[in-house]
């Protein structure tokens, strides 16, 4: 049997996930790159612990997400393969934030993590599911990068920068698959615009995880991804930063669809025209 890489070269349709896999191989960082035993406790503030717990909980949703991707995209081997590679990196983020927390004598609650395992409902269409993940990746990339400039503890700063770069790459690939799918399934455009409209109408940063996983009893008063976002807006974000993020998301969807989505009103108008 020929090695997999040679079989790929014989395919008439390129397998994008193979290129992604090779790219991640070249640029992938390891937990061992972060020297957790060098964390300086004198530079650790309570807000850093809150942020790390929030991030660890947000990243813990990866298992439910991969489960959902493999169920919803059962007929798409290429995207499903990417989802597995993506899941590996998101698990790494979860372990990295927990490793930093343990280095400072903290951790998240196991029952809270376990409660994140249950898969959530898919989007109204597969394209809507991809759109949701584009928004989440762009959001987390933005927040991680901004927070990394604010955090003074070097190990956590490096972790945030590494994770931010990963999330930017993830967003790029979800955009690729969403664009490709809309070309094949233009009837799913309204669901994408609806997803964009719902999230870009928010008066604060809101992660899809919190929408799908709200009200979990095991979470109690535990930190969630929204805890970190609230802290970001209160202590880190510059004036107008929420609109900067919304504009970034709208521009991404505009490039993906070829539509004028420069304001929420124009998103609403495009949605009305798409479903007319």
C-alpha positions in Angstrom: 0.0 0.0 0.0 1.4 3.4 -1.0 2.1 5.9 1.8 -0.8 8.2 2.5 1.1 11.3 1.3 1.5 9.8 -2.2 -2.1 8.7 -2.3 -3.1 12.3 -1.6 -1.1 13.5 -4.6 -3.2 11.3 -6.9 -6.5 12.7 -5.7 -8.3 14.9 -8.3 -9.6 17.1 -5.5 -6.9 18.4 -3.2 -7.4 17.5 0.5 -7.1 20.9 2.3 -6.8 19.3 5.7 -3.5 17.6 4.6 -1.9 21.0 3.9 -3.2 22.2 7.3 -1.8 19.2 9.0 1.6 19.8 7.5 1.5 23.5 8.3 0.7 22.6 12.0 3.5 20.1 12.0 6.0 22.9 11.1 4.6 25.5 13.5 3.2 23.5 16.4 4.4 24.4 19.9 4.6 22.0 22.8 3.6 22.2 26.5 7.2 21.6 27.3 8.1 24.9 25.6 6.4 26.7 28.5 8.5 26.4 31.6 5.8 26.3 34.2 8.3 25.7 37.0 9.6 29.3 36.3 6.2 31.0 37.0 6.9 34.0 39.2 4.2 34.1 41.9 5.1 37.7 42.7 3.8 38.7 39.3 0.6 36.7 39.5 -2.5 38.8 40.1 -5.9 37.3 41.1 -7.3 38.6 37.7 -4.8 36.3 35.9 -6.1 33.3 37.8 -9.7 34.3 36.8 -8.7 34.6 33.2 -6.8 31.3 33.1 -9.8 29.5 34.7 -12.2 31.1 32.2 -9.9 30.1 29.3 -9.6 26.6 30.5 -13.3 26.2 30.8 -13.9 27.7 27.3 -11.3 25.4 25.8 -12.8 22.4 27.5 -15.8 22.5 25.2 -13.6 21.1 22.4 -14.7 17.5 23.0 -18.4 18.4 22.5 -17.5 20.4 19.5 -15.5 17.7 17.8 -18.3 15.2 18.5 -20.7 17.6 16.9 -18.5 18.2 13.8 -18.1 14.5 13.1 -21.8 14.0 13.4 -22.9 17.0 11.3 -20.2 16.6 8.6 -20.4 12.9 8.3 -20.3 13.2 4.5 -17.2 15.5 4.5 -14.0 13.6 5.2 -11.8 16.6 4.5 -13.4 18.9 7.0 -13.8 16.1 9.5 -10.0 15.5 9.4 -9.4 19.2 10.0 -11.8 19.0 13.0 -9.7 16.3 14.6 -6.5 18.4 14.0 -8.2 21.5 15.4 -9.4 19.5 18.4 -5.9 18.4 19.2 -4.7 22.0 19.5 -7.8 23.1 21.5 -7.1 20.3 24.0 -3.5 21.5 24.2 -4.8 25.0 25.1 -7.0 23.5 27.9 -4.1 21.6 29.3 -1.8 24.6 29.0 -4.1 26.9 31.0 -4.6 24.2 33.6 -0.8 23.6 33.9 -0.3 27.3 34.5 -3.0 27.3 37.1 -1.5 24.3 38.9 1.9 26.1 38.9 0.3 28.8 41.0 -1.7 26.4 43.3 -5.0 26.7 41.4 -7.1 24.6 39.1 -10.6 24.3 37.6 -13.2 21.9 39.1 -13.4 18.5 37.4 -17.2 18.3 37.7 -17.4 21.6 35.8 -15.1 20.3 33.0 -17.0 17.0 32.8 -20.3 18.9 32.4 -18.9 20.5 29.2 -18.7 17.1 27.5 -22.4 16.8 26.3 -22.6 17.8 22.7 -24.8 20.7 21.8 -27.3 21.1 19.0 -25.9 21.8 15.5 -26.5 25.0 13.6 -29.6 25.4 11.4 -27.3 24.4 8.6 -23.7 23.1 8.4 -22.7 26.5 7.1 -24.2 28.2 10.1 -22.2 25.9 12.3 -19.0 27.0 10.5 -20.1 30.6 10.8 -20.5 30.2 14.6 -17.0 28.8 14.8 -15.5 31.6 12.7 -17.0 34.1 15.2 -15.7 32.3 18.2 -12.2 31.9 16.8 -11.9 35.5 15.8 -13.2 36.6 19.2 -10.8 34.4 21.2 -7.9 35.3 19.0 -8.6 39.0 19.6 -9.1 38.7 23.4 -6.0 36.4 23.9 -3.8 38.7 22.0 -5.0 41.8 23.8 -4.7 40.2 27.2 -1.2 39.0 26.4 0.0 42.6 26.3 -1.6 43.3 29.7 -0.4 40.3 31.6 3.0 40.7 33.3 3.7 37.1 34.2 6.0 35.8 31.4 4.8 32.2 31.2 1.1 33.2 31.0 2.0 35.9 28.5 3.7 33.3 26.2 0.8 30.9 26.6 -1.7 33.6 25.5 0.4 34.6 22.5 0.8 30.9 21.4 -3.0 30.3 21.8 -3.8 33.5 20.0 -1.8 32.5 17.0 -3.4 29.1 17.0 -6.9 30.7 17.1 -6.0 33.0 14.2 -5.0 29.9 12.1 -8.2 28.1 13.2 -10.3 31.1 12.0 -8.6 31.0 8.7 -9.4 27.4 8.1 -13.1 27.7 9.2 -13.3 30.6 6.8 -11.9 28.4 4.0 -14.4 25.6 4.7 -17.4 28.0 5.0 -16.5 29.8 1.8 -16.1 26.5 0.0 -19.4 25.2 1.3 -21.3 28.3 0.4 -20.1 27.9 -3.2 -21.6 24.4 -3.2 -24.7 25.2 -1.1 -25.7 28.9 -1.8 -29.1 28.1 -0.2 -27.4 28.1 3.2 -26.4 31.8 2.9 -29.4 33.0 4.9 -28.4 30.9 7.9 -24.9 32.4 7.8 -26.2 35.9 7.7 -28.6 35.1 10.5 -25.7 33.8 12.7 -23.7 36.9 12.0 -26.6 39.2 12.8 -27.4 37.5 16.1 -23.8 37.7 17.4 -23.0 41.1 16.1 -26.1 42.5 17.7 -24.7 41.7 21.2 -23.9 44.7 23.4 -20.9 42.8 24.9 -18.6 40.0 23.8 -20.5 36.7 23.9 -19.0 33.4 23.1 -21.1 30.7 21.4 -20.1 28.3 24.1 -22.0 30.3 26.7 -25.1 30.3 24.5 -25.1 26.6 24.1 -23.9 25.7 27.6 -25.8 28.1 29.8 -27.6 26.9 32.9 -25.4 23.9 33.6 -26.0 23.0 37.3 -22.4 21.7 37.7 -21.0 25.1 36.8 -22.6 26.8 39.9 -20.5 29.9 40.6 -17.5 28.6 38.6 -15.8 30.8 36.1 -16.9 30.5 32.4 -15.6 31.9 29.2 -17.9 34.9 29.7 -16.2 35.6 33.1 -13.0 36.2 31.2 -14.6 38.3 28.5 -16.3 40.5 31.2 -13.0 41.0 32.9 -11.4 41.8 29.5 -13.9 44.5 28.8 -13.7 46.0 32.3 -9.9 46.0 32.8 -8.1 45.5 29.5 -10.1 46.6 26.5 -9.6 50.1 25.1 -12.6 52.4 24.4 -14.5 51.2 21.4 -12.8 47.8 21.4 -16.1 45.8 21.2 -17.0 47.7 18.0 -13.5 47.0 16.6 -14.1 43.3 17.1 -17.6 43.4 15.6 -16.2 45.2 12.6 -13.5 42.6 12.2 -16.1 39.9 12.2 -18.4 41.7 9.7 -15.4 42.4 7.4 -14.5 38.7 7.5 -18.1 37.7 6.5 -18.2 40.4 3.8 -15.0 39.0 2.2 -16.5 35.5 2.5 -19.8 36.3 0.9 -19.1 39.3 -1.4 -21.8 41.3 0.4 -21.7 44.7 2.0 -21.9 43.8 5.7 -20.2 46.9 7.1 -22.8 47.6 9.7 -25.4 45.6 11.5 -28.2 47.4 9.6 -26.5 46.2 6.3 -26.3 42.7 7.7 -30.0 42.8 8.5 -30.7 44.1 4.9 -28.6 41.4 3.3 -30.4 38.8 5.4 -33.8 40.1 4.3 -32.8 40.0 0.7 -31.3 36.5 1.0 -34.6 35.1 2.4 -36.9 37.1 0.1 
